[in-house]
Structures are given as C-alpha cells and as structure tokens.
C-alpha cells in the first residue's frame, strides 16, 4: 500500500486508485511549507478529531475535491454548516462498508474541539480494511487497553501511531501499542511540529528496532510502499 506523509498527522493512502486523506493540517505547518495543498488529491477525508492540527485544511480540500468527509457526528454537523455537504457521520465502535474499503471507529483517549470553541465530539481512531490488507490509525491518543481488541477485528499490516509524547503517546507507549495491535510495522506521526513534541529520530528507531518493530519516519512530501 502506498502512503504519503504531509506532516504532523496528515497522510494519505491509495486504495483501489482512491486517495484516502487523513487529518489535513498543512497550510500553517512551517515544516510542510513546500507542500501545495491545492494539488493534493482526495476522494475521502478521514478526521480523527476536531483540533486544528488535524482539521485546518479539511474544508478547503473537501470543497475543492468533492471528497467525502468521514468523521464523528458533531464534526459532521460543523462541516455541514461550513458548506461541506458530502459527509458521513460515524462514532466510536461503529463500522461502515464504503465502496472500496471498510472503516471501523476505535477508542481514542484525547480531547476534541474546534478553534471557535465548538465541541468536537469523541476523538476516534480508524481501522481501514481492504481486500488486500488492513491498517490501524490510532488518531491522537494515549495508550489504552482497548487496543488489545483490535486484532479481533482485523489483522493489521501496519499501524500509524503518534510518537511525540506530551499530548499523545510517546515512543515507549507506541511500542506497547504496536504489540497490542500485533504489528511489526509502524508509521510515526505527530512529532517534531512543535517544541513540545520534538523527538530524537535515531533513538526512536533504535527503541522500536530493539522491540522487533520497524519504525518508518517518512519525510514530508515523500511516499513509501508498505
């Protein structure tokens, strides 16, 4: 599966020729200043929670591309008010079979609100299942025992996990999360963008490697196959 990283927690995967874009925060991320948001393709936009560093560019990309926005119900209402009418509301524990993939929404322990103060509903993670493979994106979260349930729902080929600590899991807890969901491949997100979440890249890779897990830290704008 091809995955492209756009900085912070924003990434896209291609499923059957369709672009799934997650948590777009690009235009105000100085580390992603070389990314042209007007050229990013999207057929679906999946939003884990309402914080600006996960939703900032969602409205503009959704309106430009016509992508279907998948999010919780409170966020669905907010986007409808912003003129984004192609939305699909979900909530924790729910699943839905879309044309090219299935989504199951998982527990994420975090907060969620829009910049204007509007309540953003429950934060979530996602299991994405295709005919080829499944992967898990935890969203912003702490380590939770609920992650141990995930192998009951899907055999995870890789996980996308926050590793920056302070606001979310750090490296140590992300390693445990990888073990809980039974994967040996991780894409790290939610690190370096702000002073609170800067990490030592080599140390993080070494810690994961010592646990028998491959940590991928993708350069912003670059793509890899997993």
BELQUIQUI-V779028 format. One record per backbone hydrogen bond with DSSP energy under -0.5 kcal/mol. CO is the residue of the C=O (numbers start at 1). NH is the residue of the N-H. E is the energy in kcal/mol with one decimal. If there is no record, write none. Layout:
# BELQUIQUI-V779028
co = (CO & CO)
nh = (NH & NH)
e = (E & E)
This chain:
# BELQUIQUI-V779028
co = (1 & 2 & 3 & 4 & 5 & 7 & 8 & 9 & 10 & 10 & 11 & 12 & 13 & 13 & 15 & 18 & 18 & 19 & 19 & 19 & 20 & 21 & 22 & 23 & 24 & 26 & 28 & 29 & 30 & 32 & 35 & 36 & 37 & 43 & 44 & 45 & 46 & 46 & 48 & 51 & 51 & 52 & 53 & 55 & 55 & 57 & 58 & 59 & 60 & 61 & 62 & 68 & 68 & 69 & 69 & 70 & 71 & 72 & 73 & 74 & 75 & 76 & 77 & 78 & 79 & 80 & 83 & 85 & 86 & 88 & 90 & 91 & 94 & 96 & 96 & 101 & 102 & 103 & 104 & 105 & 106 & 108 & 109 & 112 & 114 & 118 & 123 & 125 & 126 & 126 & 127 & 127 & 128 & 129 & 133 & 134 & 134 & 135 & 136 & 136 & 137 & 141 & 144 & 145 & 146 & 147 & 149 & 149 & 150 & 150 & 154 & 155 & 158 & 159 & 159 & 160 & 161 & 165 & 169 & 170 & 171 & 172 & 173 & 174 & 175 & 176 & 177 & 178 & 178 & 181 & 184 & 185 & 186 & 186 & 187 & 189 & 190 & 194 & 195 & 197 & 199 & 200 & 201 & 202 & 203 & 204 & 205 & 206 & 207 & 208 & 208 & 209 & 213 & 214 & 214 & 215 & 216 & 216 & 219 & 222 & 224)
nh = (226 & 14 & 224 & 12 & 221 & 10 & 190 & 11 & 6 & 7 & 22 & 4 & 15 & 20 & 18 & 15 & 20 & 21 & 43 & 44 & 13 & 46 & 11 & 25 & 57 & 29 & 30 & 32 & 33 & 35 & 37 & 39 & 40 & 68 & 21 & 70 & 23 & 48 & 124 & 54 & 55 & 56 & 9 & 58 & 59 & 61 & 62 & 63 & 64 & 65 & 66 & 45 & 70 & 71 & 88 & 47 & 90 & 76 & 77 & 78 & 79 & 80 & 81 & 82 & 84 & 83 & 85 & 87 & 69 & 71 & 73 & 94 & 105 & 98 & 103 & 98 & 129 & 96 & 127 & 93 & 125 & 110 & 142 & 120 & 117 & 114 & 108 & 106 & 128 & 137 & 104 & 129 & 135 & 102 & 130 & 157 & 158 & 128 & 138 & 160 & 126 & 169 & 147 & 148 & 149 & 150 & 152 & 153 & 153 & 154 & 156 & 134 & 136 & 161 & 187 & 138 & 189 & 167 & 165 & 174 & 175 & 176 & 177 & 178 & 179 & 180 & 181 & 182 & 183 & 156 & 214 & 159 & 188 & 216 & 161 & 163 & 164 & 197 & 198 & 192 & 201 & 204 & 205 & 206 & 207 & 208 & 209 & 210 & 211 & 211 & 213 & 212 & 215 & 186 & 216 & 217 & 188 & 218 & 222 & 5 & 3)
e = (-3.1 & -1.4 & -2.3 & -2.4 & -3.8 & -2.8 & -2.3 & -0.5 & -2.9 & -0.6 & -3.0 & -2.4 & -0.6 & -3.0 & -2.2 & -2.9 & -0.6 & -0.6 & -2.8 & -1.9 & -2.0 & -2.8 & -1.0 & -0.6 & -2.1 & -1.9 & -0.8 & -1.9 & -1.3 & -2.2 & -0.9 & -1.7 & -0.9 & -2.1 & -3.0 & -3.2 & -2.3 & -0.5 & -2.2 & -2.0 & -0.9 & -2.1 & -0.5 & -2.1 & -0.6 & -2.2 & -2.6 & -2.6 & -1.9 & -2.6 & -2.4 & -2.8 & -0.6 & -0.5 & -3.1 & -2.5 & -2.4 & -2.4 & -2.2 & -1.8 & -2.8 & -2.4 & -1.9 & -0.9 & -2.6 & -1.6 & -1.1 & -1.6 & -2.6 & -1.5 & -0.9 & -2.3 & -3.0 & -0.9 & -2.5 & -2.4 & -2.5 & -2.2 & -2.6 & -2.2 & -1.9 & -0.9 & -0.7 & -2.2 & -2.1 & -2.6 & -0.7 & -2.3 & -0.6 & -3.0 & -1.9 & -0.6 & -2.2 & -2.6 & -2.6 & -3.4 & -0.7 & -2.8 & -0.5 & -3.2 & -3.1 & -1.8 & -1.3 & -1.8 & -2.0 & -1.1 & -2.0 & -0.5 & -1.8 & -1.8 & -0.8 & -0.6 & -1.8 & -0.6 & -2.8 & -2.0 & -2.2 & -2.6 & -2.4 & -2.3 & -2.1 & -1.6 & -2.5 & -2.3 & -1.8 & -2.5 & -2.3 & -0.6 & -2.0 & -0.5 & -3.1 & -2.1 & -0.6 & -3.1 & -2.1 & -2.1 & -1.0 & -1.6 & -0.9 & -2.8 & -0.8 & -2.4 & -2.5 & -2.4 & -2.4 & -2.3 & -2.8 & -2.5 & -0.8 & -1.0 & -2.5 & -1.9 & -0.6 & -2.8 & -0.6 & -0.6 & -2.2 & -0.7 & -2.4 & -2.1 & -2.9)
